[in-house]
């Protein structure tokens, strides 16, 4: 689906931000568009860094629309001043872009939203929530953070290396995507309940529409390569601006988001066990998790993994959130930074189910 708009938002900080979006409408089980979908409710999905072509986000967007029963807006934002900036002071561009997306949400007349982000997009989602949660006209049903940056301090250089090798597939650097695709092939066997609608190979294709792991990985790799070539192309005659832009964004992603502690909405986090960009061990160390599970009296009949992660995240990242559920796909179950590409429906279904369960427990009414 093509992005629409490209509307610039002039902010009082002096920053101009271009916001583009694509709308996905919910469908029923037969694939027909729901005519009675609410117009004031939506999922706002924000992609990660270096993913401007968004081919790999279309299925995830549709999965959220279908499972939420409401429209999903796939939204990107780009600070125009970031490419032309000549002053030494560097604004917080992630926050400025979040302010522009917040204005986009209000202009659409949306009153009830679920904020969803992948990687850098999760960082932006936290910023948007911090801006809109005090708005009396908007209710935030929850945040879904997929492979999120901004939950702990990282070394910017190491973060840049992880992106280049694991996600982006920049020229002359061997990306992890082919290895991940092989992992998907090995996992996509009959009886594997954690992966659906991905064929191991051509022989396993059940319908003409069903894609193989190799096809998805190829799409993901070219999405990253061409997105970054596009960024280079826009700054071809401004190499200094390009370097400033990349450096600024990596530094901002490497920081722990200071607004996370203010978030009062329920949160679902999906962090792969083998994700080098959003390191599960840095978000919730497994050793500390096991200690807390023991303290909470875990038994074989009553596991305490989700409760332990919630406690640790409340202590260290989200002290104001009333509900946090962190799901950790294991390495044998596609626990990487691209889990949303290979498992879009599972990501949408699980994350929304957890938010709905919280709503039922607290208000006795579904979202």
Phi, psi and omega per residue, in radians:
X1 nan 2.393 -3.121
X2 -1.402 2.503 3.050
X3 -1.323 2.506 3.131
X4 -1.883 2.884 2.975
X5 1.572 -1.992 -2.941
X6 1.579 0.473 -3.111
X7 -1.295 2.244 3.075
X8 -1.473 2.372 3.064
X9 -1.897 2.079 3.109
X10 -1.530 2.022 -3.091
X11 -1.706 2.751 -3.095
X12 -1.202 -0.194 3.073
X13 -1.355 -0.153 -3.084
X14 1.644 -0.038 3.134
X15 -1.540 2.422 3.039
X16 -1.908 2.212 -3.065
X17 -2.132 2.229 3.082
X18 -1.599 2.172 3.137
X19 -1.985 2.257 3.075
X20 -2.178 2.692 -3.068
X21 -2.630 2.807 2.998
X22 -2.374 2.414 -3.094
X23 -1.847 2.305 3.090
X24 -2.042 2.199 -3.091
X25 -1.705 2.525 -3.096
X26 -1.206 2.605 3.133
X27 -2.183 2.764 3.065
X28 -1.528 -3.043 -3.074
X29 -1.112 -0.377 3.112
X30 -1.567 0.041 3.121
X31 1.474 0.198 3.137
X32 -1.637 2.497 -3.104
X33 -1.139 2.365 3.108
X34 -1.324 2.127 -3.096
X35 -1.380 -0.451 -3.049
X36 -1.786 0.403 3.123
X37 -1.125 2.412 -3.121
X38 -1.113 2.436 -3.099
X39 -1.567 -0.279 -3.111
X40 -1.785 0.146 -3.138
X41 -2.124 2.488 -3.128
X42 -2.865 2.777 2.929
X43 -1.727 2.312 3.075
X44 -1.857 2.003 -3.081
X45 -1.919 2.191 -3.062
X46 -2.068 2.085 -3.098
X47 -1.304 2.997 -3.110
X48 -1.504 -3.041 -3.075
X49 -1.171 2.437 3.070
X50 1.197 0.432 -3.139
X51 -2.172 1.149 -3.078
X52 -1.530 -0.361 3.136
X53 -1.405 -0.526 2.941
X54 1.159 0.267 3.108
X55 -1.024 -0.651 -3.081
X56 -1.419 -0.046 3.141
X57 -1.778 -0.173 -3.088
X58 -1.098 -0.800 -3.118
X59 -1.157 -0.654 3.100
X60 -1.139 -0.720 3.119
X61 -1.072 -0.786 3.132
X62 -1.167 -0.630 3.120
X63 -1.101 -0.714 3.099
X64 -1.173 -0.711 3.113
X65 -1.064 -0.801 -3.102
X66 -1.160 -0.764 -3.080
X67 -1.350 -0.473 3.117
X68 -1.494 -0.381 -3.075
X69 1.229 0.390 3.133
X70 -2.514 2.916 -3.129
X71 -1.083 2.608 3.015
X72 -2.150 2.265 3.087
X73 -1.859 2.091 3.023
X74 -1.542 2.054 -2.938
X75 -2.204 2.318 3.017
X76 -2.133 2.692 3.118
X77 -2.452 2.464 3.136
X78 -2.431 2.172 3.108
X79 -1.295 2.014 -3.105
X80 -1.205 -0.616 -3.133
X81 -1.171 -0.344 -3.090
X82 -1.109 -0.492 -3.127
X83 -1.543 -0.222 -3.084
X84 -2.061 0.013 -3.028
X85 -1.099 2.335 3.128
X86 -2.103 -0.235 -3.136
X87 -1.366 2.806 -3.097
X88 -1.386 -0.562 -3.128
X89 -1.193 2.296 -3.107
X90 -1.915 1.980 3.100
X91 -1.180 2.901 3.037
X92 -1.445 1.591 -3.035
X93 -1.145 -0.616 3.115
X94 -1.043 -0.696 -3.139
X95 -1.269 -0.707 3.125
X96 -1.097 -0.703 3.113
X97 -1.188 -0.575 3.063
X98 -1.145 -0.631 3.098
X99 -1.108 -0.711 3.128
X100 -1.149 -0.739 3.115
X101 -1.124 -0.622 3.090
X102 -1.077 -0.691 3.091
X103 -1.168 -0.659 3.081
X104 -1.032 -0.776 -3.126
X105 -1.074 -0.782 -3.121
X106 -1.181 -0.661 3.132
X107 -1.126 -0.497 3.123
X108 -1.368 -0.067 3.122
X109 1.291 0.401 -3.106
X110 -1.395 2.345 -3.095
X111 -1.968 -0.359 -3.078
X112 -2.424 2.067 -3.020
X113 -2.353 2.668 2.921
X114 -2.025 2.163 -3.115
X115 -1.652 2.187 -3.097
X116 -2.252 2.371 3.123
X117 -2.567 2.566 3.057
X118 -1.929 2.254 3.047
X119 1.054 -2.076 3.095
X120 -1.064 -0.528 3.102
X121 -1.092 -0.536 3.077
X122 -1.170 -0.680 3.070
X123 -1.037 -0.776 3.111
X124 -1.128 -0.688 -3.133
X125 -1.055 -0.689 3.087
X126 -1.072 -0.773 3.126
X127 -1.094 -0.763 -3.137
X128 -1.093 -0.746 3.121
X129 -1.060 -0.706 -3.139
X130 -1.137 -0.498 3.139
X131 -1.400 -0.764 -2.983
X132 -1.596 -0.260 -3.019
X133 -1.191 -0.318 3.092
X134 -1.711 0.048 3.113
X135 -1.389 2.080 -3.083
X136 -1.166 -0.276 -3.106
X137 -1.599 -0.085 -3.062
X138 -2.242 2.343 3.052
X139 -1.949 2.225 3.104
X140 -1.707 1.933 -3.130
X141 -1.220 -0.491 -3.138
X142 2.901 2.979 3.055
X143 -2.021 2.405 3.012
X144 -2.050 1.969 -3.064
X145 -1.937 1.969 -3.061
X146 -1.876 2.054 -3.100
X147 0.892 0.902 -2.932
X148 -1.323 2.459 2.850
X149 -1.625 2.886 3.092
X150 1.626 0.056 -3.133
X151 -1.701 -0.164 3.094
X152 -2.790 2.830 3.122
X153 -1.315 2.363 3.087
X154 -2.235 2.773 2.992
X155 -1.346 2.118 -3.074
X156 -1.001 -0.654 -3.133
X157 -1.153 -0.791 3.130
X158 -1.143 -0.645 3.097
X159 -1.117 -0.744 3.105
X160 -1.064 -0.720 3.110
X161 -1.116 -0.729 -3.138
X162 -1.086 -0.735 3.110
X163 -1.102 -0.808 -3.060
X164 -1.086 -0.732 -3.052
X165 -1.542 -0.581 -3.020
X166 -1.623 -0.550 -2.962
X167 -2.083 -0.974 -2.890
X168 -1.239 -0.733 -3.072
X169 1.226 0.801 -3.115
X170 -1.153 2.656 3.135
X171 -0.964 2.452 3.096
X172 1.294 0.026 3.056
X173 -2.078 2.168 -3.089
X174 -1.256 2.010 -3.140
X175 -1.379 2.834 3.096
X176 -1.409 -0.185 -2.996
X177 -1.010 -0.768 3.092
X178 -1.041 -0.677 3.110
X179 -1.143 -0.705 3.120
X180 -1.107 -0.703 3.126
X181 -1.074 -0.688 3.105
X182 -1.126 -0.665 3.090
X183 -1.072 -0.711 3.111
X184 -1.124 -0.759 3.116
X185 -0.995 -0.786 -3.111
X186 -1.186 -0.512 -3.107
X187 -1.505 -0.372 -3.018
X188 -1.467 1.032 3.141
X189 -1.845 2.781 3.097
X190 -1.021 2.363 3.131
X191 1.555 -0.011 3.070
X192 -1.516 1.806 -3.003
X193 -1.281 -0.214 -3.016
X194 -1.623 -0.019 3.099
X195 -2.426 2.288 -3.065
X196 -2.267 2.664 2.988
X197 1.081 0.426 3.024
X198 -2.153 2.091 3.126
X199 -1.487 2.463 3.118
X200 -1.131 -0.700 -3.109
X201 -2.734 -3.042 -3.099
X202 -1.047 -0.672 -3.104
X203 -1.144 -0.511 -3.092
X204 -1.521 -0.026 -3.115
X205 -1.185 2.111 -3.088
X206 -1.549 -0.518 3.107
X207 -2.369 2.782 3.112
X208 -1.060 -0.480 -3.097
X209 -1.402 -0.384 -3.082
X210 -1.194 2.311 -3.092
X211 -1.758 2.680 3.089
X212 -1.588 2.872 3.100
X213 -1.031 -0.672 -3.128
X214 -1.119 -0.688 3.138
X215 -1.162 -0.725 3.129
X216 -1.150 -0.744 -3.130
X217 -1.137 -0.670 3.110
X218 -1.103 -0.757 3.113
X219 -1.068 -0.773 -3.129
X220 -1.123 -0.718 -3.130
X221 -1.142 -0.782 3.138
X222 -1.221 -0.539 3.055
X223 -1.024 -0.821 3.137
X224 -1.165 -0.798 -3.102
X225 -1.093 -0.881 -3.072
X226 -1.248 -0.546 3.056
X227 -1.072 -0.778 -3.104
X228 -1.307 -0.580 3.037
X229 -1.133 -0.609 3.089
X230 -1.119 -0.709 3.111
X231 -1.119 -0.707 3.096
X232 -1.124 -0.737 -3.122
X233 -1.067 -0.702 -3.137
X234 -1.141 -0.435 -3.100
X235 -1.988 0.430 -3.044
X236 -0.969 -0.688 -3.107
X237 -1.753 0.231 3.120
X238 -2.355 1.076 -3.072
X239 -1.026 -0.591 3.116
X240 -1.117 -0.701 3.132
X241 -1.145 -0.693 3.134
X242 -1.098 -0.781 3.135
X243 -1.098 -0.743 3.121
X244 -1.088 -0.715 -3.106
X245 -1.108 -0.875 -3.120
X246 -1.102 -0.785 -3.136
X247 -1.075 -0.762 -3.132
X248 -1.100 -0.798 -3.076
X249 -1.175 -0.718 3.129
X250 -1.125 -0.739 3.135
X251 -1.093 -0.695 -3.138
X252 -1.195 -0.687 3.108
X253 -1.169 -0.537 -3.081
X254 -1.323 -0.246 3.141
X255 -1.440 2.685 2.952
X256 -1.359 2.175 -3.060
X257 -1.142 2.026 -3.094
X258 -1.190 -0.265 -3.109
X259 -1.515 -0.152 -3.124
X260 -1.053 -0.641 -3.084
X261 -1.209 -0.217 -3.123
X262 -1.654 -0.165 -3.020
X263 -1.206 2.197 -3.119
X264 -1.879 0.072 -3.125
X265 -1.555 2.740 3.021
X266 -1.179 2.634 -3.001
X267 -2.343 2.399 2.937
X268 -2.062 2.273 3.121
X269 -2.057 2.324 3.024
X270 -2.044 1.928 -3.066
X271 -2.238 1.943 -3.111
X272 -1.138 2.485 -3.129
X273 -1.116 -0.451 -3.124
X274 -1.944 0.505 -3.096
X275 -1.580 1.968 -3.138
X276 -1.414 -0.232 -3.130
X277 -1.506 -0.862 3.042
X278 -1.930 1.479 -2.972
X279 -1.215 2.003 -3.131
X280 -0.981 -0.619 -3.124
X281 -1.215 -0.446 3.106
X282 -1.496 -0.490 3.119
X283 -1.324 -0.945 3.056
X284 -2.425 1.773 3.133
X285 -1.039 2.285 -3.070
X286 -1.104 -0.579 3.118
X287 -1.133 -0.792 3.123
X288 -1.147 -0.660 3.104
X289 -1.050 -0.761 -3.126
X290 -1.133 -0.653 3.101
X291 -1.086 -0.766 -3.120
X292 -1.192 -0.668 3.118
X293 -1.068 -0.697 3.106
X294 -1.153 -0.755 3.115
X295 -1.051 -0.585 -3.101
X296 -1.461 0.031 3.065
X297 1.347 0.698 -3.142
X298 -1.117 2.447 3.042
X299 -2.250 3.043 3.109
X300 -1.086 -0.564 -3.113
X301 -1.450 -0.449 -3.067
X302 -2.268 1.665 3.121
X303 -1.325 2.641 -3.108
X304 -2.201 0.389 -3.063
X305 -1.126 -0.818 -3.134
X306 -1.144 -0.712 3.137
X307 -1.152 -0.680 3.138
X308 -1.162 -0.746 3.111
X309 -1.104 -0.696 3.117
X310 -1.051 -0.793 -3.121
X311 -1.061 -0.779 -3.124
X312 -1.145 -0.723 3.139
X313 -1.192 -0.595 3.078
X314 -1.202 -0.612 3.132
X315 -1.229 -0.619 -2.950
X316 -1.944 -0.397 -3.002
X317 -2.280 -0.927 -2.999
X318 -2.106 1.178 -3.075
X319 -1.149 -0.362 -3.065
X320 -1.685 -0.151 -3.125
X321 -1.339 2.370 -3.121
X322 -1.403 -0.224 -3.012
X323 -2.766 2.188 3.122
X324 -2.378 2.221 3.056
X325 -2.202 2.115 -3.137
X326 -1.945 2.040 3.132
X327 -1.742 2.309 -3.079
X328 -2.112 1.654 3.021
X329 -1.106 2.272 -3.129
X330 -1.266 2.893 -3.094
X331 -1.073 -0.559 3.122
X332 -1.368 -0.118 3.134
X333 -2.083 0.704 3.060
X334 1.156 0.811 -3.121
X335 -1.489 1.148 -3.128
X336 -2.206 -3.065 -3.081
X337 -1.324 -0.153 -3.091
X338 -1.939 0.454 -3.085
X339 -1.014 -0.553 -3.089
X340 -1.248 -0.329 3.121
X341 -1.326 -0.785 -3.063
X342 -1.522 -0.365 -3.065
X343 -2.315 0.897 -3.057
X344 -1.051 -0.758 -3.088
X345 -1.194 -0.701 3.131
X346 -1.127 -0.711 3.134
X347 -1.084 -0.824 -3.132
X348 -1.145 -0.795 -3.059
X349 -1.123 -0.827 -3.087
X350 -1.168 -0.814 -3.073
X351 -1.145 -0.729 3.123
X352 -1.228 -0.619 3.096
X353 -1.050 -0.759 -3.124
X354 -1.128 -0.708 3.108
X355 -1.171 -0.669 3.115
X356 -1.150 -0.674 -3.134
X357 -1.115 -0.701 3.085
X358 -1.085 -0.752 -3.140
X359 -1.074 -0.707 3.130
X360 -1.137 -0.692 -3.111
X361 -1.204 -0.519 -3.056
X362 -1.733 -0.557 -3.089
X363 -2.092 -0.099 -3.098
X364 1.055 0.439 3.122
X365 -2.489 2.437 3.125
X366 -1.223 2.771 3.076
X367 -1.149 nan nan
